[in-house]
Amino acid sequence: VARKYGLDRLPPKVALQFEVIGPGIQGNPMGLAEIDGRAFTAFDIDSQRRLPYEAMASIAGAVGMPVATVMRCGRGAVDEADLRRMAEFKYASGKQAEGVVVRCLESRWSFKVLNLGYKEAA
């Protein structure tokens, strides 16, 4: 994936975190024909800080790498039931998604909300 997108062309001292998806990886629930990647975080190596979402999306776009789906929500805007509903979705292939990652845009924490139907369908 790094070669596919030429990640050696990233700006100096920037790291792009991504997940690898496709055939042979967790049963390929998205039904992709080839290995691919989805960017989800960019870091400034010198400052050891995560870059804002918009900067990460711009950096990934500059090398042509798709960005992982991101849902934005304000403080107190969702409860546990809302998170469960967000996690329960299917890919275009018809297979259940594993869930969603929720990442705070203002701090460093994140967590995964599992799609409770994922293991049953896997």
C-alpha positions in Angstrom: 0.0 0.0 0.0 2.9 2.4 0.8 4.4 1.7 -2.7 1.0 1.9 -4.4 0.4 5.4 -3.1 4.0 6.5 -3.1 4.1 7.4 0.5 7.7 8.3 0.1 6.3 11.5 -1.4 4.7 12.6 1.9 5.8 16.0 3.3 9.0 15.8 5.4 8.5 14.7 9.0 4.8 13.7 8.4 3.5 10.2 9.1 0.3 8.9 7.7 -1.5 6.2 9.6 -3.7 3.9 7.6 -5.4 0.5 7.6 -4.7 -2.1 5.0 -7.8 -3.7 3.5 -8.7 -6.2 0.7 -8.3 -9.9 -0.3 -6.8 -12.1 2.5 -7.4 -9.5 5.3 -10.2 -10.4 7.8 -12.2 -12.1 5.1 -12.3 -9.0 2.8 -15.8 -7.9 3.9 -15.7 -4.9 1.5 -15.3 -7.3 -1.4 -12.3 -5.5 -2.8 -10.4 -7.0 -5.8 -7.0 -5.9 -4.6 -5.1 -4.7 -1.5 -5.8 -1.1 -0.7 -5.5 1.4 2.2 -7.6 4.0 4.0 -5.9 6.9 5.8 -7.2 7.9 9.2 -4.6 9.9 11.0 -1.6 12.1 10.1 1.1 13.1 12.6 3.7 15.8 12.8 6.7 13.8 13.8 8.6 16.8 15.3 5.8 18.0 17.6 4.4 14.4 18.2 1.0 15.8 17.5 -1.9 14.5 15.5 -2.7 16.9 12.6 -6.3 18.2 12.2 -8.6 16.0 10.1 -8.6 18.5 7.2 -4.8 18.4 7.0 -4.8 14.6 7.1 -7.4 14.4 4.3 -5.4 16.9 2.2 -2.2 14.9 2.7 -3.9 11.6 1.8 -5.5 13.3 -1.2 -2.2 14.6 -2.4 -0.9 11.0 -2.8 -4.3 9.6 -3.9 -5.1 7.5 -0.9 -8.7 7.2 0.1 -9.7 8.4 3.6 -11.5 6.2 6.1 -15.1 7.2 6.7 -15.4 9.7 9.5 -18.5 10.7 11.4 -18.4 14.0 13.2 -20.5 14.8 16.2 -20.5 17.5 18.8 -20.2 17.0 22.5 -23.3 15.3 24.1 -24.9 14.9 20.7 -25.0 11.1 20.8 -25.7 8.5 23.4 -24.9 4.7 23.5 -28.0 3.8 21.4 -26.9 6.3 18.7 -23.4 4.8 18.7 -24.8 1.3 18.3 -27.0 2.4 15.4 -24.0 4.0 13.7 -21.9 0.8 14.1 -24.6 -1.4 12.6 -24.1 -1.1 8.8 -23.2 -3.2 5.8 -20.6 -2.6 3.1 -21.6 -2.3 -0.5 -20.7 -6.0 -0.8 -23.6 -6.8 1.6 -21.4 -8.0 4.4 -21.6 -6.6 7.9 -19.1 -4.0 8.9 -17.0 -4.6 12.0 -18.0 -1.3 13.5 -17.0 2.3 13.7 -14.1 4.2 15.3 -15.0 7.3 17.2 -12.2 9.8 17.5 -12.3 13.0 19.4 -11.2 15.9 17.1 -10.0 18.0 20.1 -7.9 15.4 21.9 -6.0 12.1 21.4 -8.6 9.6 22.6 -10.6 7.2 20.5 -12.6 4.0 20.8 -14.3 1.4 18.6 -18.0 0.7 18.7 -18.5 -2.9 17.5 -21.3 -3.9 15.2 -22.9 -6.6 17.3 -24.0 -8.4 14.1 -20.5 -8.6 12.7 -19.3 -11.9 14.3 -22.6 -13.7 13.6 -22.2 -12.8 9.9 -18.4 -13.3 9.6 
